[in-house]
Amino acid sequence: MNAAVPFFAAERTWAEHGERYAQLMAEALAGGQALQGPAVRAFEAALAARCGRAHAVAVGSGTDALAFALLAAGVGPGDEVLVPAISFIATASCVLRVGAVPVFVDVDPWLRLDLDAARALVTPATRALLAVDLYGQTVDHVAFERFADEHGLTLVEDAAQALGATHAGAIGALSCCSFDPTKTIAAPGSGGAVLCDDDALAAALRRLRWHGRDDAGRFATLGHNSQLPTAAAAVLHAKLASDARWTERRRAIAAAYDAALAGTPHRPVGVAPGRDHVFHKYVLRTPDRTALAAALAAAGVPTRVHYDRPLYREPVFGHRGRACPAAETACREVLSLPIHAYLTDAEVELVTTTLAAAS
Ligand SMILES: Cc1ncc(COP(=O)(O)O)c(C=O)c1O
């Protein structure tokens, strides 16, 4: 059956705001600088202010943001980086990219890196801790910062899924954002940014994004070419002003899904006490994922799985990791429902009634 409910509905955002976004892009491009135009600097300033950081350095993707954050922090061959066993591939592949070794850590009940499990994995080679705000819920910034301080680690936040949540973008030495088309603040294309407070780190990030060129115009270090297009920056800047409304809508949809799950064998991954969640993804846990996904599909509700196996099971990592029992169980049980600010009330109701009936 064709999906009656779209899993993503980015085209609806464009239908409402597209004319204004197109105008902003045209104005940005009329300046003649398709890359590194003034709109990029204006967006960087707005993003830094929004997250309470001294610097935001816009780059070509969230994937590059993560690799550049590690490189700027001096992570490289011989180093180990603690990463959660459940996340998008880029969270751990960035560690391989800089020549270091990802050390996979089991997850807590909210599927975020479990600091108790991490403690046993710290070695003299451990250089950094990568904290992922999975599904849009921030990690406990106080506990993570304390852990990093205690062990002398650089704390890097992967805030790709959480921009808009309290503290997102402000945790640790460096925070990485993604503006890919599915994200809470989505670019017309790819995009990312690294946020930090340290001037030297910011300067290193600016060198990394364009061939290693320094302020004197010399290419003293190896860099890359990873830039946020000026037109995309103009749209992102405008979206920074409207995302609170979208976040509230996603939270209301999440609350409706939570209510529909009450009394069923399925349960939301949920929100840890005292934390904030922007529901980039709405993820539940179910004892029978195949049956629930089939029932939802039959009603026209598409689902996805984030993520169907722990990261260390991806062949690229060469099976370096030991098994993480909580992550293994979670990856068998998780199921993601459609969530987007432009889902209609009727679509949300179709999801909730199907969930309740499928129990
Ligand atoms: C947790 C996480 N980290 C990193 C990334 C990479 O971001 P990008 O797609 O912009 O490269 C993503 C994007 O899907 C993500 O979800």
The ligand as a Tripos MOL2 file, in Angstrom:
@<TRIPOS>MOLECULE
LIG
   16    16     1     0     0
SMALL
NO_CHARGES

@<TRIPOS>ATOM
      1 C1         24.1450   11.7440   14.6150 C.3       1 LIG1
      2 C2         24.6380   12.2320   13.2700 C.ar      1 LIG1
      3 N1         25.9310   12.5810   13.1460 N.ar      1 LIG1
      4 C3         26.4240   13.0370   11.9910 C.ar      1 LIG1
      5 C4         25.6430   13.1490   10.8600 C.ar      1 LIG1
      6 C5         26.2710   13.5840    9.5720 C.3       1 LIG1
      7 O1         25.7240   14.7640    9.0630 O.3       1 LIG1
      8 P1         25.7080   15.0560    7.4880 P.3       1 LIG1
      9 O2         24.6660   14.1810    6.8660 O.co2     1 LIG1
     10 O3         25.3740   16.5130    7.4020 O.co2     1 LIG1
     11 O4         27.0570   14.7650    6.9480 O.co2     1 LIG1
     12 C6         24.2850   12.8110   10.9380 C.ar      1 LIG1
     13 C7         23.4180   12.9450    9.7510 C.2       1 LIG1
     14 O5         22.6230   12.1330    9.3930 O.2       1 LIG1
     15 C8         23.7690   12.3210   12.1740 C.ar      1 LIG1
     16 O6         22.4860   11.9640   12.2920 O.3       1 LIG1
@<TRIPOS>BOND
     1     1     2 1
     2     2     3 ar
     3     2    15 ar
     4     3     4 ar
     5     4     5 ar
     6     5     6 1
     7     5    12 ar
     8     6     7 1
     9     7     8 1
    10     8     9 2
    11     8    10 1
    12     8    11 1
    13    12    13 1
    14    12    15 ar
    15    13    14 2
    16    15    16 1
@<TRIPOS>SUBSTRUCTURE
     1 LIG1         1 GROUP 0 **** ****
